[in-house]
Amino acid sequence: MNYHDIKKCDMLNGDGLRCVLFVSGCLHHCLGCHNPETWNSKSGIPFDKKALNEIYEELSKDYIDGLTLSGGDPLNEANLNDIYNIVSEVKDDFNYKTIWIYTGYTYENLMQDTSTSGRMRKKILEKCDVLVDGRFEKDLMSEEYPFAGSTNQRIIKLK
C-alpha cells in the first residue's frame, strides 16, 4: 500500500483532534475530488514501519482522539490487507481511541458484497468506530456539513 500524507492534529476529518492517513488508490474518481493525486494506487510512497511509527507517536499523545483513514479510498482493493493490519494493531494498542474511515462505497454496498474483498472490507469495518460513506458529489458540497464533503455522504456510527 502507498500513502500520500500523515496529518497531525487534524480537526476536519472526524471528531476531536485526529491523526489522518491519506492512502493511495481510488476507483471512484469523483468529479471535484479534493485529492485526485491519490487515485493511482502506485502514487505516493510505500507505507512502512516508519510511517506506522509516526502514526503511533501521534496516537500516544493524550490530546489526540484517534485515527482517520482517508485517501484515495482506504477500502480500495490494493489497500485492504494493510488497512486491516493497521486498524487491528491500532485497536489492540489504542482501544480507547476511535477509528474513522472514509470510503466512496455506500454502507449498503459494503454489507451486501459477499466477495473475498467484501468480506475483508467488513472485517475492517468491525475494527472501526465511524464510517463516512458515499461518493463525493460536487453539486451537494457543503461547508456547513461537518466531517463530510457533500451532503449525500453519511456519518455512520458502527459501534
Secondary structure as GFF3:
##gff-version 3
##sequence-region A 1 159
A	DSSP	beta_strand	2	10	.	.	.	ID=ss1
A	DSSP	beta_strand	18	23	.	.	.	ID=ss2
A	DSSP	three_ten_helix	36	38	.	.	.	ID=ss3
A	DSSP	beta_strand	45	46	.	.	.	ID=ss4
A	DSSP	alpha_helix	49	59	.	.	.	ID=ss5
A	DSSP	beta_strand	66	70	.	.	.	ID=ss6
A	DSSP	three_ten_helix	77	79	.	.	.	ID=ss7
A	DSSP	alpha_helix	80	93	.	.	.	ID=ss8
A	DSSP	beta_strand	98	102	.	.	.	ID=ss9
A	DSSP	alpha_helix	107	112	.	.	.	ID=ss10
A	DSSP	alpha_helix	116	127	.	.	.	ID=ss11
A	DSSP	beta_strand	130	133	.	.	.	ID=ss12
A	DSSP	three_ten_helix	138	140	.	.	.	ID=ss13
A	DSSP	beta_strand	154	157	.	.	.	ID=ss14
###
